[in-house]
Amino acid sequence: MMLRLIPKVFYDTLEEGLDLFVNCLGFEVRYRDDDLAVVERDGAKAYIVASPEFAAKDRPEIAIETDNIHALYDEIWARCPHMLHPNGNTVQKKPWGATEFAVLDKTTVCIIFRQW
């Protein structure tokens, strides 16, 4: 019945969010106006919203599950190694059983990639 959860991520400008989701993570813009962009990749979606007020209040951590974490890591490392999270910049098996790595943008939005 429920198909997917789609986060809304606030930024000062759309360009900041598009830098992470499009330029680094390879999402495609499906819709864009002055204050909103809908981005998607492989069925994963996010709403990027320009709102300095809410961006100042909320810097989320978002997890995305994958079925090929090593290929995804290699792709992101080749595209934007500077965005790999300082505490998660390699693919690592975690004590809870997941294999993970993470990216962190300049506004401190964190995306954790996880394979169970």
C-alpha positions as CSV (number, residue, x, y, z in Angstrom):
1,M,0.0,0.0,0.0
2,M,2.7,2.5,0.9
3,L,5.2,2.7,-1.9
4,R,7.9,5.1,-0.7
5,L,8.8,7.9,1.6
6,I,10.0,11.1,-0.1
7,P,11.9,13.6,2.0
8,K,11.7,17.3,1.6
9,V,15.2,18.9,2.1
10,F,15.5,22.6,2.7
11,Y,18.3,24.7,1.4
12,D,19.1,28.5,1.3
13,T,19.1,28.1,-2.5
14,L,18.0,25.3,-4.9
15,E,21.6,25.3,-6.3
16,E,23.0,24.0,-3.0
17,G,20.6,21.1,-3.0
18,L,21.1,20.3,-6.7
19,D,24.8,20.3,-6.2
20,L,24.5,17.3,-3.8
21,F,21.6,15.4,-5.4
22,V,22.3,16.0,-9.1
23,N,26.0,16.9,-9.4
24,C,27.3,14.5,-6.8
25,L,24.7,11.7,-6.5
26,G,23.5,11.5,-10.1
27,F,19.8,12.3,-9.5
28,E,17.9,13.8,-12.4
29,V,15.6,16.8,-12.1
30,R,12.0,15.8,-12.8
31,Y,10.5,19.2,-12.0
32,R,11.8,22.6,-11.2
33,D,10.4,26.1,-10.5
34,D,11.8,29.0,-8.5
35,D,11.5,27.4,-5.1
36,L,11.2,23.6,-5.6
37,A,13.0,20.8,-7.5
38,V,11.9,17.2,-7.6
39,V,14.8,14.9,-8.2
40,E,14.9,11.2,-8.8
41,R,17.3,8.3,-9.4
42,D,16.4,4.6,-9.6
43,G,13.1,5.2,-7.9
44,A,14.5,7.3,-5.0
45,K,13.1,10.8,-4.9
46,A,13.6,14.0,-2.9
47,Y,12.0,17.4,-2.9
48,I,14.6,20.2,-2.8
49,V,13.1,23.4,-1.4
50,A,14.6,26.8,-1.3
51,S,13.8,28.2,2.1
52,P,16.5,29.9,4.1
53,E,14.2,30.0,7.2
54,F,13.7,26.2,7.3
55,A,17.2,25.4,6.1
56,A,18.5,27.2,9.2
57,K,16.4,25.0,11.4
58,D,16.9,21.5,9.9
59,R,19.9,19.7,8.4
60,P,18.7,16.1,7.9
61,E,20.4,12.8,7.8
62,I,18.9,10.6,5.2
63,A,19.5,6.9,4.6
64,I,19.3,5.3,1.1
65,E,19.4,1.5,0.9
66,T,21.2,0.1,-2.1
67,D,21.8,-3.4,-3.6
68,N,25.3,-2.6,-4.9
69,I,27.1,-0.4,-2.4
70,H,30.5,-0.9,-3.9
71,A,29.5,0.3,-7.4
72,L,27.7,3.3,-5.9
73,Y,30.7,4.2,-3.8
74,D,33.0,4.0,-6.8
75,E,30.7,6.2,-8.8
76,I,30.4,8.9,-6.1
77,W,34.1,8.7,-5.3
78,A,34.9,9.4,-9.0
79,R,32.3,12.2,-9.2
80,C,32.7,14.1,-5.9
81,P,35.3,12.6,-3.5
82,H,35.3,15.9,-1.6
83,M,31.7,15.2,-0.4
84,L,32.5,11.8,1.2
85,H,31.7,12.2,4.9
86,P,34.9,12.4,7.1
87,N,33.6,9.7,9.4
88,G,32.2,7.5,6.6
89,N,34.4,8.0,3.6
90,T,35.0,4.3,3.0
91,V,32.6,1.3,2.6
92,Q,32.5,-0.3,6.1
93,K,30.7,-3.2,7.7
94,K,28.9,-1.8,10.8
95,P,28.3,-3.6,14.1
96,W,24.6,-3.7,13.3
97,G,25.3,-5.7,10.2
98,A,24.9,-3.1,7.4
99,T,27.6,-2.1,5.0
100,E,27.7,1.7,4.7
101,F,29.4,4.9,3.6
102,A,28.1,8.5,3.7
103,V,28.3,11.9,2.0
104,L,28.1,15.3,3.6
105,D,27.4,18.5,1.7
106,K,28.7,22.0,2.7
107,T,25.4,22.7,4.5
108,T,25.8,19.5,6.6
109,V,23.0,17.4,5.0
110,C,24.2,13.8,5.4
111,I,23.2,11.0,3.1
112,I,24.1,7.5,4.3
113,F,24.2,4.7,1.8
114,R,23.4,1.3,3.3
115,Q,23.3,-2.3,2.1
116,W,22.0,-5.1,4.3
